[in-house]
Amino acid sequence: MATSSENIKLWMNQAEPDYYLHFLKVWIPFNAWYVDSYPSLKRKDTDIINELQNTASEPKKIIKNFLDNNGHEALEFQKNLAELHFQLDANSINHNGSRLSFKSLYLMENPVKHKNDKDKIFNIYKVEKTTHYFQAYIEAKGGKVLLDFKQSQYEIEDLTKDIAYIKLDKKIQRKIYNLYEEINPKKAISIICNQNSSKKDCIALKSENSCKLIKDTETIAKACIKVLYALRCMLFHGEIAPTETNRKIYKNASCILQLIINKLK
């Protein structure tokens, strides 16, 4: 028979809310809302999520409003968003082969189609994205072509295997590689300000683990929706381990989603 002290310990362990379950409970009404709001897309969650991200949807408006205000709910949202970023940054969890992070998200097709540059020895560097191919090109002073790499689908690792690329000086390799990354159609972006960003270019979120976001609420709202959906998929598909670390992630995510749901009622 369990002693009083053992019972107390057992109850203490049960005192923390089950945030995995709470996330599921708040996702259900969110799911019901968006299926009802987008009847033509109701059979494909991913299509609806893309619509929520890429149009002036209600969830996006709510998130942007939370970021633009300093009322109680807005500050609560901002605090949980800062903490969610902190937890994702401190603990690596992977979704679809990539780390889930507000520092690296693919939200939209990269609009950059070409870049040019040159170096101190007058090598000319060109990268271009056309309707038919991606190209990395280097021409030396005098017109000699050092590299003319083309591919129909963007795969930067294929560039590193190209014979002409392998023969290049390491500095030249690095320069054309970095330039070629600029036209990656699925180039990831960060919504977190870097250390050199000025105060006027950032949105400061106050929390125990405060952070600064880029001053672009449109992009931040897209990122929030994408991360929440990724966490939903990982939980629904059993990809996430029920650890204490992950519980903290879902605590912040469920609070964010609850605040959004409250405004959709």
Backbone torsions as a table, in degrees:
resi	resn	phi	psi	omega
1	MET	NA	132.4	-177.4
2	ALA	-67.9	138.4	177.0
3	THR	-78.8	167.8	179.9
4	SER	-59.2	-42.1	-178.8
5	SER	-65.9	-36.1	177.7
6	GLU	-67.3	-40.6	177.8
7	ASN	-63.0	-41.2	178.8
8	ILE	-60.2	-43.8	179.8
9	LYS	-62.4	-41.9	179.2
10	LEU	-62.7	-43.8	179.7
11	TRP	-68.0	-35.8	176.7
12	MET	-60.4	-40.4	179.5
13	ASN	-67.1	-23.2	179.9
14	GLN	-92.1	-4.0	-172.8
15	ALA	-69.4	-33.1	-179.7
16	GLU	-70.7	132.8	177.9
17	PRO	-60.1	150.6	176.1
18	ASP	-84.7	95.1	-175.3
19	TYR	-75.0	-20.1	172.9
20	TYR	-64.4	-47.3	179.3
21	LEU	-66.1	-40.0	-180.0
22	HIS	-62.7	-40.5	177.9
23	PHE	-60.6	-43.7	178.1
24	LEU	-62.2	-41.5	-178.0
25	LYS	-66.1	-33.8	178.1
26	VAL	-84.9	-22.8	176.7
27	TRP	-70.8	-35.6	-177.7
28	ILE	-56.1	-51.5	177.3
29	PRO	-66.4	-32.0	176.7
30	PHE	-64.6	-44.3	177.5
31	ASN	-61.0	-44.9	179.6
32	ALA	-62.4	-39.7	-179.9
33	TRP	-63.9	-48.8	-174.9
34	TYR	-74.0	-28.9	174.9
35	VAL	-66.4	-40.6	178.1
36	ASP	-68.8	-34.4	-176.8
37	SER	-78.9	-23.8	-178.8
38	TYR	-127.2	67.1	-174.6
39	PRO	-60.3	-30.9	-178.5
40	SER	-72.1	-15.8	-177.9
41	LEU	-114.4	9.4	-167.2
42	LYS	-63.1	-17.5	-178.7
43	ARG	-84.9	-10.8	-177.9
44	LYS	-128.9	104.8	179.2
45	ASP	-59.4	-41.5	-176.7
46	THR	-62.2	-36.8	178.2
47	ASP	-64.9	-40.4	179.6
48	ILE	-68.2	-42.6	178.8
49	ILE	-60.9	-40.9	176.4
50	ASN	-61.6	-38.7	178.5
51	GLU	-66.0	-41.6	178.1
52	LEU	-62.5	-37.9	-178.9
53	GLN	-73.4	-39.8	-166.1
54	ASN	-103.2	3.5	176.1
55	THR	-125.6	176.0	178.6
56	ALA	-80.5	61.3	-176.2
57	SER	-75.2	160.6	-180.0
58	GLU	-61.3	-45.9	178.6
59	PRO	-58.4	-38.5	178.3
60	LYS	-64.9	-42.4	178.8
61	LYS	-61.7	-40.7	-179.7
62	ILE	-63.7	-46.4	-179.9
63	ILE	-62.0	-44.8	179.8
64	LYS	-62.8	-37.9	178.6
65	ASN	-66.4	-39.7	176.5
66	PHE	-61.4	-36.7	-177.9
67	LEU	-76.0	-24.9	-176.5
68	ASP	-92.3	-4.0	-174.5
69	ASN	-123.7	172.0	179.8
70	ASN	-132.4	27.2	173.4
71	GLY	-72.0	175.6	-176.4
72	HIS	-57.8	-49.7	-178.3
73	GLU	-66.1	-38.3	179.1
74	ALA	-63.1	-43.9	179.3
75	LEU	-67.3	-34.8	176.7
76	GLU	-65.6	-42.8	177.0
77	PHE	-60.5	-48.8	-177.9
78	GLN	-61.7	-39.9	178.6
79	LYS	-62.4	-46.3	-178.9
80	ASN	-68.6	-32.8	176.9
81	LEU	-66.9	-42.3	177.4
82	ALA	-62.0	-42.1	-179.7
83	GLU	-69.5	-36.2	177.3
84	LEU	-64.0	-43.1	176.2
85	HIS	-59.9	-44.5	-179.3
86	PHE	-59.3	-46.1	-178.5
87	GLN	-65.8	-41.7	179.2
88	LEU	-68.2	-33.3	-179.7
89	ASP	-73.7	-34.0	-177.2
90	ALA	-83.4	-22.7	-174.9
91	ASN	-131.9	120.0	-176.2
92	SER	-79.4	118.6	169.8
93	ILE	-126.3	139.9	-174.1
94	ASN	-109.1	141.2	176.9
95	HIS	-136.1	125.7	-178.2
96	ASN	53.4	40.0	174.7
97	GLY	83.8	-1.0	-179.2
98	SER	-128.5	151.5	177.8
99	ARG	-68.7	135.3	177.8
100	LEU	-84.2	117.1	-175.0
101	SER	-158.9	143.1	174.9
102	PHE	-72.1	-8.3	178.2
103	LYS	-87.4	-11.7	-177.6
104	SER	-152.9	94.5	-178.3
105	LEU	-133.9	137.1	172.3
106	TYR	-93.6	112.3	-175.7
107	LEU	-111.2	-27.8	-176.8
108	MET	-160.0	161.2	179.3
109	GLU	-64.9	133.9	179.8
110	ASN	-64.0	122.1	-177.5
111	PRO	-77.2	-11.8	-177.3
112	VAL	-71.4	122.7	-176.8
113	LYS	-110.8	-17.8	179.0
114	HIS	-158.0	152.8	176.9
115	LYS	-146.4	142.8	176.2
116	ASN	-126.7	152.4	176.4
117	ASP	-161.4	170.8	174.3
118	LYS	-148.4	161.3	-179.4
119	ASP	-116.1	-174.2	-174.4
120	LYS	-67.9	-22.8	179.3
121	ILE	-100.7	18.2	171.6
122	PHE	69.3	23.4	168.3
123	ASN	-70.1	138.1	178.6
124	ILE	-104.1	128.6	-178.5
125	TYR	-113.1	134.0	177.4
126	LYS	-138.5	135.8	170.4
127	VAL	-129.9	144.0	-174.6
128	GLU	-150.0	144.5	174.1
129	LYS	-117.8	118.5	177.4
130	THR	-113.9	-176.5	178.2
131	THR	-70.7	-17.4	-174.8
132	HIS	-113.2	-24.2	-174.9
133	TYR	-159.3	166.1	170.6
134	PHE	-111.3	140.3	-175.8
135	GLN	-134.7	139.8	170.3
136	ALA	-122.4	123.3	-170.6
137	TYR	-134.9	135.0	175.2
138	ILE	-131.3	130.2	177.6
139	GLU	-124.2	127.7	-179.5
140	ALA	-81.7	166.1	175.6
141	LYS	-59.1	130.4	-176.7
142	GLY	100.8	-9.4	173.4
143	GLY	100.8	-1.8	-179.9
144	LYS	-70.1	129.5	179.5
145	VAL	-84.3	118.3	179.3
146	LEU	-90.4	-28.9	-178.8
147	LEU	-154.5	133.3	172.7
148	ASP	-141.9	80.9	-174.8
149	PHE	-99.5	129.7	178.0
150	LYS	-133.0	147.8	173.9
151	GLN	-152.0	149.6	-177.5
152	SER	-78.1	-31.8	177.4
153	GLN	-119.3	140.2	-176.5
154	TYR	-72.8	114.8	174.0
155	GLU	-141.6	98.3	-173.3
156	ILE	-65.0	-26.4	178.9
157	GLU	-66.8	-27.0	176.5
158	ASP	-65.7	-32.1	177.0
159	LEU	-60.9	-42.4	-177.1
160	THR	-68.9	-15.1	179.3
161	LYS	-97.1	-5.8	-179.2
162	ASP	-68.6	135.2	-175.5
163	ILE	-59.8	-44.7	-179.8
164	ALA	-63.5	-37.1	178.5
165	TYR	-65.9	-44.0	-178.3
166	ILE	-60.4	-32.5	-178.6
167	LYS	-76.8	-12.6	-176.6
168	LEU	-73.7	154.7	172.0
169	ASP	-60.0	147.9	-176.1
170	LYS	-57.5	-39.2	180.0
171	LYS	-65.6	-38.4	179.0
172	ILE	-69.4	-40.5	176.2
173	GLN	-56.8	-48.1	-176.8
174	ARG	-62.9	-39.2	-177.9
175	LYS	-67.3	-45.6	-178.8
176	ILE	-72.2	-33.2	177.4
177	TYR	-62.5	-48.9	-179.7
178	ASN	-63.1	-37.7	179.6
179	LEU	-68.4	-39.7	-179.5
180	TYR	-66.3	-32.3	176.6
181	GLU	-61.6	-28.5	-177.0
182	GLU	-65.4	-22.4	-179.6
183	ILE	-104.9	11.4	175.4
184	ASN	-57.9	117.6	-177.9
185	PRO	-63.0	-21.6	179.1
186	LYS	-114.0	37.0	-179.3
187	LYS	-63.2	128.9	-179.8
188	ALA	-76.4	151.8	176.3
189	ILE	-124.2	164.8	176.5
190	SER	-116.9	138.4	174.2
191	ILE	-98.5	4.8	178.9
192	ILE	-96.6	129.1	178.0
193	CYS	-65.6	142.5	174.6
194	ASN	-83.0	171.3	-173.5
195	GLN	-63.3	-24.9	-177.1
196	ASN	-89.2	-3.3	-178.5
197	SER	-69.0	139.8	178.8
198	SER	-77.5	157.5	-176.9
199	LYS	-58.4	-38.0	-176.9
200	LYS	-69.7	-16.3	-179.0
201	ASP	-96.9	7.3	-175.2
202	CYS	-129.7	157.2	171.3
203	ILE	-108.4	117.3	-177.6
204	ALA	-87.0	125.7	176.7
205	LEU	-105.0	120.1	-177.5
206	LYS	-88.7	128.4	179.8
207	SER	-166.3	178.6	174.0
208	GLU	-58.8	-35.6	176.0
209	ASN	-119.1	73.6	-175.3
210	SER	-62.5	155.0	176.2
211	CYS	-149.3	167.8	178.6
212	LYS	-120.3	128.8	179.5
213	LEU	-104.2	158.5	175.8
214	ILE	-61.7	149.8	-177.5
215	LYS	-84.1	67.5	-177.9
216	ASP	-151.2	86.1	-175.1
217	THR	-65.8	-26.6	177.0
218	GLU	-61.1	-50.0	-179.2
219	THR	-69.2	-38.5	178.4
220	ILE	-61.9	-42.5	179.9
221	ALA	-62.4	-42.2	176.6
222	LYS	-60.1	-43.8	-178.8
223	ALA	-63.7	-41.3	178.8
224	CYS	-60.0	-47.1	-179.6
225	ILE	-62.5	-42.7	-179.0
226	LYS	-63.3	-44.7	-178.3
227	VAL	-68.2	-41.7	177.8
228	LEU	-60.8	-41.8	179.7
229	TYR	-68.0	-38.3	177.8
230	ALA	-62.8	-41.7	178.0
231	LEU	-65.6	-36.2	176.4
232	ARG	-62.0	-48.0	-178.1
233	CYS	-62.9	-42.8	-179.4
234	MET	-63.4	-38.2	179.5
235	LEU	-72.6	-46.6	-179.4
236	PHE	-62.3	-34.5	-175.2
237	HIS	-94.9	6.1	177.4
238	GLY	69.8	25.2	-177.6
239	GLU	-85.8	-11.5	-175.2
240	ILE	-107.9	134.0	178.3
241	ALA	-82.1	139.0	-177.9
242	PRO	-77.9	61.7	-179.0
243	THR	-93.4	167.3	177.7
244	GLU	-63.3	-38.8	178.7
245	THR	-61.4	-48.8	-179.1
246	ASN	-68.8	-29.4	177.4
247	ARG	-60.0	-38.7	179.0
248	LYS	-65.2	-36.6	177.6
249	ILE	-61.8	-47.4	-177.9
250	TYR	-73.6	-23.6	174.0
251	LYS	-61.3	-51.8	-179.7
252	ASN	-66.9	-40.4	-179.7
253	ALA	-64.2	-41.8	-178.9
254	SER	-68.4	-34.6	177.3
255	CYS	-66.7	-40.7	177.3
256	ILE	-61.9	-47.8	-178.2
257	LEU	-65.9	-37.7	178.3
258	GLN	-61.2	-42.0	179.3
259	LEU	-64.6	-37.0	177.2
260	ILE	-67.2	-46.0	179.8
261	ILE	-58.8	-41.5	-179.5
262	ASN	-57.7	-33.1	-179.9
263	LYS	-83.5	-17.3	178.8
264	LEU	-85.0	-14.3	-176.2
265	LYS	-63.3	NA	NA
